[in-house]
Amino acid sequence: MPTLLQFLTLRNPDLDGLSRIKGTNTFNPAFDDIEGTRPWLDFTLDTILSCFGDILHQPLPATEFHFPHPIQTPFLRVVDENSVDGILLRWNHVIVNRALEIALASLVSRGFHSILWSWGSLSLAREDRRFRPDWAGILVEDMSTRQYHKNLIPGDTKIGSKFHSSYKDSIDDFEIGEFKKVLAQSAHYSRIAGSRYGYVISDEELLVFRRTKAMDPDVSIAASRPRRQQQEQQHQHGRGPSISSTASGVAATWSEPSNIAETTSGSRYTDDGNPDVNEQPLDIASIPWTQHGPQSLTVNLGLWFIHLLSALDNCLQESYPRIGGWEEAGQEGWRQVGSARVLSTLLPGALMAEDQ
């Protein structure tokens, strides 16, 4: 019988990128610059298997899986971000969402919130609707008293001819600028969603990132910046409406949006959905689109994992314990960071979850 790991490591479709547009990525002056990047060392296949190997290796009836239909050849041609979105919806979205449903059937009892990978238009908006991310990891909850879902992890679609993680090490100033521009946009979406995590996905790779609060005095860099004009803050995303475009602890909480006046500082949000807080460089990891097979970290497996991380503990901290490591959990014994799995006695060779 097939396993969830086999399902999440299926080969992605081979894409035709010969007609991709080139040029610059759209940018909004309201986006604060990032403080740089650094490798996300514990976002690895070994970490994922350590956290969820019991779920990923469990044989299941083939009827449990929703295998996507092969994508017709004309729709494998990548031209712009919209064509990338079409491929993601037909292939990756089908796989990742079904895998989340299967896993969460076992994980909700550990304190995980129910989450699905959705398009950004279903997510809670704190500003102009045209200024939403392309993707949203939505909190599945009773919607009788609200119009939009809470966005636990925003994501943005780009095209490989205009953005790639390798740009960060480029000697070309233009490519370095495009790299910073795209991550500034994506980090902005994570800030206004109050999320620790975010990602950029293209026809060439998945880039995931984690935000970390700076260990500085509570003097905001953003608050000292000149106040932006209202028309800059309302600048559109550029593509129009979206989608055509534990750590420690068991349960996380997310607060509702704050009604903070736009005139308070350079940015409208502070720590909890409010980027008037200093941050460290983004932790980033990149997964190639073509990577596949159960011995590899694939785009779908990475998307599945980061959605689960955001559904367990999403608060911004100054440091994080090692994902997959173990920490004391009182009378329960030991709890694993990232999976919330509990053991009364540690196994030989178990990694501890000291801060990295």
C-alpha positions in Angstrom: 0.0 0.0 0.0 1.2 3.5 -0.7 2.4 5.9 2.0 2.0 9.6 2.6 5.7 10.0 2.0 5.4 8.5 -1.4 2.4 10.7 -2.2 4.2 13.9 -1.2 7.4 13.0 -3.1 5.8 12.3 -6.5 7.6 13.9 -9.4 6.3 17.3 -10.3 5.2 17.9 -13.9 8.0 18.8 -16.4 7.4 22.4 -17.4 8.0 24.3 -20.6 9.6 27.6 -19.6 10.8 28.8 -23.0 8.2 31.5 -23.2 8.6 33.0 -19.7 8.5 36.8 -19.5 11.5 38.6 -18.0 11.9 41.9 -16.3 11.5 43.3 -12.8 9.2 42.2 -10.0 6.5 44.6 -8.8 7.3 46.4 -5.5 5.5 48.5 -3.0 7.3 51.3 -1.1 5.4 50.2 2.0 7.5 47.0 2.3 10.3 47.3 4.9 13.7 46.0 3.8 14.7 42.6 5.2 17.8 42.4 7.4 19.4 39.8 5.2 19.1 36.0 5.1 20.8 32.9 6.6 20.4 29.2 6.1 17.5 27.5 7.8 19.6 24.6 9.1 16.8 22.4 10.6 14.4 22.6 7.6 15.6 19.2 6.2 14.3 15.9 5.2 15.8 14.3 8.3 14.0 16.8 10.5 10.6 16.1 8.8 11.1 12.3 9.2 12.1 12.8 12.8 8.9 14.7 13.5 6.4 12.9 11.3 8.0 9.7 10.2 5.3 7.6 11.9 2.6 9.4 9.8 4.6 9.6 6.6 5.6 5.9 6.6 2.2 4.5 7.5 0.7 2.4 4.7 -2.7 3.5 3.6 -5.3 2.3 1.1 -4.9 3.9 -2.3 -8.4 5.2 -2.0 -7.2 7.5 0.7 -5.2 9.6 -1.8 -6.5 12.0 -4.3 -4.1 11.7 -7.2 -4.3 14.7 -9.5 -5.1 14.2 -13.2 -2.1 14.7 -15.6 -2.0 18.3 -16.7 -2.6 18.8 -20.4 0.4 19.8 -22.4 -0.7 23.4 -23.3 -1.1 24.2 -19.6 2.5 23.1 -18.8 3.8 26.1 -20.6 4.9 28.8 -18.2 4.5 32.4 -19.3 3.8 34.4 -16.2 2.8 34.0 -12.5 -0.8 33.2 -13.5 0.4 30.2 -15.5 2.4 29.0 -12.5 -0.7 29.4 -10.3 -2.7 27.3 -12.7 -0.1 24.4 -12.5 0.0 24.7 -8.7 -3.8 24.5 -8.4 -4.0 21.5 -10.7 -1.2 19.5 -9.2 0.5 20.6 -6.0 -2.6 22.0 -4.3 -4.5 18.7 -4.7 -1.6 16.7 -3.2 -0.7 19.0 -0.3 -4.2 19.6 0.9 -5.1 15.9 0.9 -1.9 15.2 2.8 -2.8 17.8 5.3 -6.2 16.3 5.8 -4.8 12.9 6.4 -2.1 14.1 8.8 -4.3 16.4 10.8 -6.7 13.5 11.6 -4.0 12.3 13.9 -2.4 15.7 14.9 -5.4 17.7 16.1 -5.3 15.8 19.4 -1.8 17.0 19.9 -2.8 20.6 19.7 -2.5 21.3 16.0 -5.0 23.7 14.5 -6.8 22.5 11.3 -5.1 24.2 8.3 -5.6 24.0 4.6 -3.6 25.5 1.7 -5.8 28.1 0.1 -5.6 31.0 -2.3 -5.1 34.4 -0.6 -8.6 35.8 -1.3 -10.1 33.5 1.4 -7.8 35.0 4.1 -8.3 37.7 6.6 -7.5 41.1 5.0 -6.3 44.0 7.0 -6.1 46.3 4.1 -7.1 46.7 0.4 -8.3 43.4 -1.0 -5.9 43.8 -3.9 -3.0 43.8 -1.4 -3.4 40.1 -0.3 -0.8 37.4 -0.8 -1.4 34.9 -3.5 -1.7 32.0 -1.1 -2.9 31.5 2.5 -2.6 28.6 4.9 -6.1 29.2 6.3 -7.3 28.3 9.8 -10.3 26.0 9.4 -12.9 27.1 12.0 -16.5 28.1 12.4 -17.1 31.0 10.0 -20.6 31.9 11.2 -19.2 35.1 12.8 -16.6 36.2 10.3 -16.1 36.7 6.6 -12.5 35.6 6.1 -10.3 32.9 7.5 -7.2 33.6 9.6 -4.1 33.3 7.4 -1.5 31.2 9.3 1.1 31.3 6.6 1.1 33.6 3.5 2.7 32.6 0.3 3.5 34.4 -3.0 4.0 33.1 -6.5 6.8 34.3 -8.7 8.2 33.2 -12.0 11.7 31.6 -12.3 12.9 34.0 -15.0 12.5 36.9 -12.5 13.3 35.4 -9.1 15.6 32.6 -7.8 17.2 31.9 -4.5 20.6 31.9 -6.2 20.2 35.7 -6.7 21.2 36.3 -3.1 24.8 35.3 -4.0 24.9 37.0 -7.4 27.5 39.5 -8.5 24.8 41.3 -10.5 23.3 44.2 -8.5 20.0 43.8 -10.4 19.6 40.2 -9.3 20.5 41.0 -5.7 17.9 43.8 -5.8 15.2 41.5 -7.2 15.9 38.9 -4.5 15.6 41.5 -1.7 12.5 43.0 -3.3 10.6 39.7 -3.4 11.5 38.7 0.1 10.6 42.1 1.4 7.2 41.7 -0.1 6.7 38.1 1.3 8.0 39.1 4.7 5.5 42.0 4.7 2.7 39.6 4.1 3.8 37.4 7.0 4.0 40.5 9.3 0.5 41.7 8.6 -0.8 38.1 9.0 1.1 37.8 12.4 2.9 34.7 11.1 6.4 33.4 11.9 6.6 31.8 8.5 6.2 32.5 4.8 7.3 31.2 1.3 7.8 32.1 -2.3 7.0 29.5 -4.9 7.9 29.5 -8.6 8.2 27.1 -11.5 11.8 26.4 -10.4 11.7 26.2 -6.6 10.0 26.6 -3.3 11.7 29.1 -0.9 10.5 28.9 2.7 11.5 31.3 5.4 11.1 31.9 9.1 11.1 35.3 10.8 12.9 36.0 14.1 12.6 38.9 16.5 15.9 40.8 17.1 17.4 40.7 20.5 17.5 44.5 20.7 16.0 47.0 23.1 12.4 47.9 22.3 13.3 50.7 20.0 11.8 50.1 16.6 13.8 50.7 13.4 10.5 51.0 11.5 9.1 53.5 13.9 12.0 55.8 13.3 11.6 55.8 9.5 9.8 58.7 7.8 6.1 58.2 7.6 4.9 56.9 4.3 2.3 58.7 2.3 -1.1 57.0 2.1 -1.0 56.5 -1.6 2.2 54.5 -1.1 0.6 52.3 1.4 -2.3 51.6 -0.9 -0.1 50.7 -3.8 -1.4 47.5 -5.3 0.2 44.1 -5.4 0.7 44.5 -9.1 -1.0 41.3 -10.2 -4.5 42.3 -9.1 -6.7 40.1 -7.1 -5.0 37.0 -5.8 -4.9 33.8 -7.7 -5.5 34.4 -11.0 -2.5 35.2 -9.1 6.7 23.8 18.4 8.5 25.3 18.6 7.8 24.7 22.4 4.3 24.2 23.6 1.3 22.4 22.2 -1.3 25.0 21.2 -0.8 28.4 19.7 -3.0 31.5 19.9 -3.4 34.2 17.3 -4.9 37.6 18.0 -7.3 39.5 15.8 -6.1 42.5 13.8 -5.3 45.7 15.7 -6.9 48.9 14.6 -3.8 51.0 14.6 -3.8 54.4 13.0 -1.8 54.6 9.8 -0.1 57.8 11.1 1.6 56.1 14.1 4.8 55.2 12.3 6.5 54.2 9.1 4.6 50.9 9.2 1.0 50.2 10.4 1.7 47.0 12.3 3.9 46.1 15.2 5.0 42.7 16.7 1.7 40.9 16.6 0.8 41.6 13.0 2.7 44.9 13.4 6.3 45.2 12.0 7.3 48.1 14.2 9.7 45.5 15.7 13.3 44.8 14.9 14.0 41.5 13.2 17.0 39.3 12.6 17.9 38.0 9.1 15.3 35.6 7.6 16.1 31.9 7.9 15.6 30.5 4.4 15.7 27.1 2.7 15.2 26.3 -1.0 13.8 23.2 -2.6 14.1 22.7 -6.4 10.9 22.0 -8.4 12.4 18.9 -10.0 13.4 17.2 -6.8 11.4 14.0 -6.2 11.4 10.6 -4.7 11.1 9.4 -1.0 14.8 10.1 -0.3 14.4 13.8 -1.3 12.9 16.9 0.2 10.4 17.9 -2.4 8.3 21.0 -3.0 5.1 19.3 -1.9 6.7 17.8 1.3 8.2 21.2 2.1 4.8 22.9 1.7 3.1 20.3 3.8 5.7 20.6 6.6 5.7 24.4 6.8 1.9 24.4 7.0 2.0 22.0 9.9 4.7 24.1 11.7 2.5 27.2 11.3 -0.5 25.3 12.7 1.2 24.5 15.9 3.3 27.5 17.1 3.3 30.7 15.1 4.5 33.4 17.5 7.6 35.5 16.8 10.5 34.9 19.2 14.1 35.9 19.6 15.3 32.3 19.2 13.8 29.0 18.5 14.6 25.5 19.8 15.8 22.9 17.3 12.9 21.5 15.3 12.8 17.8 15.9 14.6 18.2 19.2 13.2 17.2 22.6 12.4 19.3 25.6 11.1 18.6 29.1 7.3 18.5 29.4 6.8 18.2 33.2 5.0 15.1 34.3 4.3 14.1 30.7 8.0 13.5 30.2 9.4 14.9 26.9 7.8 16.7 24.0 9.2 17.0 20.5 9.5 20.4 19.0 7.6 20.7 15.7 5.4 17.6 16.2 4.2 17.9 19.8 4.8 14.1 20.2 5.2 13.1 23.8 7.4 10.3 25.2 7.7 9.3 28.9 11.3 8.3 28.3 13.7 9.6 25.7 15.1 7.1 23.2 18.9 6.6 23.0 20.5 9.3 20.8 17.6 11.7 20.9 18.5 15.3 20.0 17.8 17.9 22.7 16.0 21.1 21.7 18.4 23.7 23.0 18.2 27.0 21.2 20.2 27.1 18.0 
